[in-house]
């Protein structure tokens, strides 16, 4: 069972992902893989440096993520250029990790930009963690110390809430308590693991 899990920034997707893992799902984290494929010494990092220049490296030779973010979140062409390098490498790693799972495993692909990638159809089910934009902004200001302008710019660079909801087979509303959230995720997991009738 291949499940795509997505949600806008600060929607609570990581929390949902952690609950699925606790319940026994195999979680493959897209953000983690996106960092992995551009680690020091990887072909991914070499390709990024070739495209964007060596000034995006820290003195230690790692990708300067905040500097990269400042470039790509304000320039759609540059963002697409970065995605063209990173996305294929990430999906390659997804395939390797998925190949190592068992036939009865529920494999959750935690993919922040699933709606943007056009790959939703590759999954048996798609779970979308949903929160209104005002809630997302409030969380970014409170939890990440961002400015409102930065928060809204990042939200604007992602698929719209409507675009994400359009690919969902399950929606997790994350505007309530952690307990309400957990109850909904447990409900979905039971449905995903229920024997086909």
C-alpha positions as CSV (number, residue, x, y, z in Angstrom):
1,X,0.0,0.0,0.0
2,X,1.7,3.2,-1.2
3,X,0.3,6.4,0.4
4,X,1.3,9.9,-0.5
5,X,1.3,12.3,2.5
6,X,1.4,16.0,1.9
7,X,0.4,19.3,3.3
8,X,1.4,23.0,3.1
9,X,4.2,24.4,5.2
10,X,3.3,24.5,8.9
11,X,0.1,22.4,8.4
12,X,1.4,19.7,10.8
13,X,2.4,17.1,8.3
14,X,5.5,16.1,10.3
15,X,3.3,15.4,13.3
16,X,0.9,13.3,11.2
17,X,3.9,11.5,9.7
18,X,5.3,10.7,13.2
19,X,1.9,9.3,14.3
20,X,1.7,7.0,11.2
21,X,5.2,5.8,12.1
22,X,4.1,5.1,15.7
23,X,1.2,3.1,14.4
24,X,3.5,0.9,12.3
25,X,3.7,2.5,8.9
26,X,7.0,2.7,7.1
27,X,7.6,6.4,6.6
28,X,9.8,7.7,3.8
29,X,10.5,11.4,4.5
30,X,10.9,13.6,1.4
31,X,12.4,16.6,3.3
32,X,15.0,14.3,4.8
33,X,15.9,12.8,1.4
34,X,16.0,16.3,-0.2
35,X,18.7,17.2,2.3
36,X,20.5,13.8,1.9
37,X,20.8,14.1,-1.9
38,X,22.7,17.4,-1.6
39,X,25.0,16.5,1.2
40,X,28.7,17.3,1.0
41,X,30.4,15.1,-1.6
42,X,27.2,14.0,-3.4
43,X,26.6,14.4,-7.2
44,X,23.5,16.3,-6.2
45,X,25.5,19.0,-4.4
46,X,27.9,19.2,-7.3
47,X,25.0,19.8,-9.7
48,X,23.6,22.5,-7.5
49,X,26.9,24.3,-7.3
50,X,27.3,24.0,-11.0
51,X,23.9,25.6,-11.6
52,X,23.9,28.2,-8.8
53,X,27.6,28.9,-8.0
54,X,30.1,28.1,-5.2
55,X,28.9,31.0,-3.1
56,X,26.0,28.8,-2.0
57,X,28.5,26.6,0.0
58,X,29.3,27.2,3.7
59,X,33.0,27.4,4.5
60,X,32.8,23.7,5.5
61,X,31.6,22.8,2.0
62,X,27.9,22.1,2.8
63,X,24.9,23.7,1.0
64,X,24.0,27.0,2.7
65,X,20.3,26.2,2.9
66,X,19.1,29.6,4.1
67,X,21.0,31.3,1.2
68,X,19.6,28.8,-1.3
69,X,16.1,29.4,0.1
70,X,16.4,33.2,-0.2
71,X,17.2,32.7,-3.9
72,X,14.6,30.1,-4.9
73,X,11.6,31.2,-2.9
74,X,11.6,34.6,-4.6
75,X,12.3,33.4,-8.1
76,X,10.2,30.8,-9.7
77,X,12.6,30.1,-12.6
78,X,15.5,29.5,-10.1
79,X,13.2,27.3,-8.0
80,X,12.2,25.2,-10.9
81,X,15.9,24.9,-11.8
82,X,16.7,23.6,-8.3
83,X,13.7,21.2,-8.3
84,X,14.9,19.8,-11.7
85,X,18.1,18.8,-10.0
86,X,16.8,17.6,-6.7
87,X,13.5,16.0,-7.4
88,X,14.7,13.1,-9.7
89,X,17.4,12.3,-7.1
90,X,14.8,12.2,-4.3
91,X,12.5,10.0,-6.3
92,X,15.3,7.6,-7.1
93,X,16.0,7.3,-3.3
94,X,12.3,6.9,-2.6
95,X,12.2,3.9,-5.1
96,X,15.3,2.3,-3.4
97,X,13.8,2.7,0.1
98,X,10.4,1.4,-1.0
99,X,11.9,-1.6,-2.7
100,X,13.3,-2.6,0.7
101,X,9.8,-2.8,2.3
102,X,7.6,-5.8,2.8
103,X,4.5,-6.7,0.8
104,X,2.1,-6.0,3.7
105,X,3.7,-2.7,4.7
106,X,1.8,0.6,4.6
107,X,4.4,2.8,3.0
108,X,3.9,6.5,3.7
109,X,5.7,8.8,1.3
110,X,6.0,12.1,3.1
111,X,6.2,14.5,0.2
112,X,5.8,18.2,0.9
113,X,5.4,19.2,-2.8
114,X,3.2,16.3,-3.9
115,X,0.6,18.5,-5.5
116,X,3.3,20.5,-7.3
117,X,5.1,17.4,-8.6
118,X,2.1,16.0,-10.5
119,X,2.8,12.5,-9.1
120,X,-0.3,12.1,-6.9
121,X,-1.6,9.5,-9.3
122,X,1.3,7.2,-8.5
123,X,-0.1,6.4,-5.0
124,X,-2.9,4.1,-3.9
125,X,-4.1,6.8,-1.5
126,X,-3.2,10.4,-0.8
127,X,-3.5,11.9,2.7
128,X,-3.6,15.7,2.8
129,X,-3.0,17.5,6.1
130,X,-5.0,20.7,5.9
131,X,-5.0,24.0,7.8
132,X,-6.2,27.4,6.8
133,X,-3.5,29.9,5.6
134,X,-4.1,32.1,8.7
135,X,-3.3,29.1,10.9
136,X,-0.1,28.3,8.9
137,X,1.1,31.9,9.1
138,X,0.4,32.0,12.9
139,X,2.4,28.8,13.4
140,X,5.4,30.1,11.3
141,X,5.5,33.3,13.3
142,X,5.2,31.5,16.6
143,X,7.2,28.3,16.0
144,X,9.8,29.4,13.5
145,X,10.2,33.1,14.2
146,X,9.5,34.1,10.6
147,X,8.1,37.4,9.5
148,X,4.6,37.5,8.1
149,X,6.0,38.5,4.7
150,X,8.3,35.5,4.6
151,X,5.5,33.1,5.8
152,X,3.1,34.4,3.1
153,X,5.8,34.2,0.4
154,X,6.6,30.6,1.3
155,X,2.9,29.7,1.3
156,X,2.5,31.5,-2.1
157,X,5.4,29.4,-3.6
158,X,3.5,26.2,-2.8
159,X,0.4,24.7,-4.3
160,X,-2.9,26.3,-3.2
161,X,-5.0,24.7,-0.5
162,X,-7.6,23.9,-3.2
163,X,-5.0,22.2,-5.4
164,X,-3.8,20.0,-2.5
165,X,-7.4,19.1,-1.4
166,X,-8.2,18.1,-5.1
167,X,-5.6,15.2,-4.9
168,X,-6.7,14.0,-1.5
169,X,-8.4,10.6,-0.8
170,X,-8.2,11.4,2.9
171,X,-8.1,14.9,4.5
172,X,-6.7,15.5,8.0
173,X,-8.0,18.7,9.4
174,X,-5.3,20.1,11.7
175,X,-7.0,23.0,13.4
176,X,-7.9,21.2,16.6
177,X,-6.1,19.5,19.4
178,X,-3.3,17.0,19.1
179,X,-5.7,14.4,20.5
180,X,-8.3,15.1,17.7
181,X,-5.5,14.9,15.1
182,X,-4.3,11.5,16.5
183,X,-7.8,10.1,16.5
184,X,-8.2,11.1,12.8
185,X,-4.8,9.6,11.8
186,X,-5.6,6.3,13.7
187,X,-9.0,6.2,11.8
188,X,-7.2,6.6,8.5
189,X,-4.5,4.0,9.4
190,X,-7.2,1.5,10.3
191,X,-8.9,2.0,6.9
192,X,-5.5,1.7,5.1
193,X,-4.8,-1.6,6.9
194,X,-8.3,-3.1,6.7
195,X,-8.4,-6.3,4.7
196,X,-9.9,-5.7,1.3
197,X,-13.5,-7.0,1.3
